[in-house]
Amino acid sequence: MPYCGSRFQTVRRRTVEVPVGRVGVGGANPIRLQSMTTSDTQDVAATVRQSIALAEVGCEIVRITAPNVQAARCLREIREKFTAAGFGAVPLVADIHFLPSAAMEAVEHVEKVRVNPGNYADKKRFAVREYSDADYDRELQRLHEAFSPLVTRCKELGRSMRIGTNHGSLSDRIMNRYGDTPLGMVESALEFLRIAESHGYRDIILSMKSSNPKVMIQAYRLLVERMAREDMHYPLHLGVTEAGDGEDGRIKGAIGIGSLLLDGLGDTIRVSLTEDSVYEIPVARAIADKAMGLWGSSSPSLPTTDSVDPYHFERRQVASPGFGNGCPVGPEHPPRVMVRVKAESLPGTAALLGDPRLVDCPVEGILVRVDSEEGAAQVGSDLSKASARPAFLVLELDPGLAPESIVPALSAAAGTAVVFLRRFGAADAADLARWIEFSRARACFLAAAVVADDVPALTPSLLLPGSDRMIFTLDPDFRRGSGDGLRQSHSLGAYRRLVEALAAAGLRSPVWIRNVPETEVRGDNSFLSKLLEASFLTGGLLCDGIGDFLSIETEADPARAARLAYNVLQGAGARISKTEFVACPSCGRTLFDLQETTQRIRSQTGHLKGVKIAIMGCIVNGPGEMADADFGYVGGAPGKINLYVGKQCVQYNIPQAEADARLMALIREHGKWVEPALPA
Ligand code: SF4
C-alpha cells in the first residue's frame, strides 16, 4: 500500500483533528510549529520566561520536560503564570521519559503529554536475549498495566498525547525482536497505540524521530503505510532529532521534514537545533510556509507512485558515462559537485579550485553559460591560460548554437571532460541525435535537460550509439506540462518522474540534481531559503538513492555554493567531507552547557573528516542515538560525563573538567586522530 497520495506532487494526507488545548493539529489545520524550553523545569521563572519568548516568536505549542514528579508539579505554576502573561491559548506539553508517576502528575496541569514508548515504565538495560512469544506477551501485559492509567486520565481530562518514538531509545523488547530499525520504531509506537485504542482514547499524535534523516524518513513512511492498512488517521509530528546546530542542523531538519511534507505527510513540526530554541521557529516557519504553498495544487491526472522502494535505501544503479580525471561517476562513487561561474569569472577558476577553504569540499566541475560563437572562443581562450582546471567543464549552450560553433572551446579543454548542457523537448529528437553524435565524435559528454513526458518521443534518439555518454537533468521549465494539462507542483516529484521515464526507456544514465530558481518551491533571496530549498530537493532525492551530480546554482558565490552542496550531501549521508556532530538540542534534563560544549569539541575535532561524535545532554537518547557514532560525550550526572566508543560506555562519571582531554585521548587510542593542518 502506498504511504502517500502521490510521490510526484503534494497531496495532503487526510487525518483526524486532534485538539491540543485550543490548538487543533491535523485535519484542515495549518502545520503547527512547536519547540521546547531548555531551562530547569523547577526554575519556574526561567521556564515561564522561555515559554513566553517562544510564543512571542510564533511557537504554537511549547514543550517542557518533566524528568521527575517534582518537576511535573511545577507545571501547574508554569501553566498559571504563562496564562497570566496572556498566553492561555498556547498549549503546554509535558515531555516524559521513564516515569509514569511524573506523567500522572503532569497530565493534571498541561494540555498534552508526550511519552517515549522506548522507555515509558521501562529501564533500558541493553540486554541481548531471546523473547519467546510468551515472554513478549507478558511484557505487553506489563506495559498495558503501566500505561493504561495515563490513557484513562488523559481521556477524563480531555488531554492529548504524543507517542513519540526515538530511534535512539527503543526498548530492549523491541530491539531484540525487530532490531534498531524503522520497523522496530513503528512497532514500538503501535504497541502503545493499541493500548490507547483499547480504552477508546484517540487524541493521539505520533512521531518517529532519528538523527539520521534517511532512517527518520523511512520510519514515518512505514508508520503511515501501517496506519493506512489499519484505517488509522492520526496526525504526525515531524522532526529530525539531535540534528546539531548552524547550517548542518538546519539542513538535516529540512531534509527529513521537507521530504515528508512534500509527500503530504506531517501536521506539526519541530526543528531541533543546538541553539537557543527561539531560533528554531523562523526555520520551522519557513519550512511550513513552503510546504503549505503546495497544498491544493495537485493534478488528478498525475500518476501516484513509482518503482523506488520507499522503505529501504538503495542507491540507484547507473551506468558510468566514463569520466576520467580521478572523478569517476556511478553508484559506488559519491555524487560529484559542480558550481556555476559567470563566463567573465572563468579566468579566476584556478583560485576557486585552489581555495584553501574548499580543501575538504573540492569543486569538481565548473558550469559556465555560452551564448554565442564568440563566447565559446572566449571560454577556450580563458581555459588555455588557466593554471588549474576542473575535472569537468559543463558548457550550458544557447539553443541557437550549432555544434560546430563550440569547437574553439574544445581544443583548449584538453585534459578536462567537457559536457554540453542543452534542453530537449518532445519535438527535438533529430536535434538530440545530432548532439549525441557530435559528443561521441569529440569524446565529450551530453547533459540533456528534459521532462519525463518528453522522454518517450526522444527515446529513438536515446538508443543511438553515444547515448552512453549522457547525463540527464530536469528541464528548469518542468512546470509547463506537455499540453495535456499535467502540471508538476514540485521539482522533487518532477525528478522522480524523470527517473521513472528513463527506467521505462531502458536508460541507466546518471542524474544531475540542479538547484535553480525554477526548482524552488517558494524561493526568496535569503540564504536560509536557498539552504532549505536545496535540502528539500537534493536531500529528498538522495534519500531515495537518486543523484550522481549536484549543483546549487541559486547561490551566486561559487565557494559558498560548493560548501552548501557538500553540507547537504553530508546531511543526507551521501558524501562525508568533515566531522559529523550529533548534538541534542538540550532541555531541562541537560547536565551541561550543550551549546558551549558542542562549540568547544567542534573546535578541537572539526578537522577529523569522517569521524562521528555524539554530544548528548543526558542519557535519555544517548547510547541508542549514538549507534552509528564513533564517540560519545554524554551527561551522566551533574558535573560528570560518560564517554562512549560506539554504543559502549567506556568511562563513567568522569569530572567534566577532564572530559575533553579524555575524549581526545580516546580518539587517539582508536586511531582516528590526525593533527590539524597548519594555517597557510
Ligand atoms: S538527550 Fe538532550 S534533549 Fe534529549 S532529553 Fe537528554 S538533555 Fe534533553
Residues whose N, C-alpha, C, O or C-beta is under 5 A from the ligand:
A	BS01	SF4	C584 P585 S586 C587 R589 T590 M616 G617 C618 I619 V620 N621
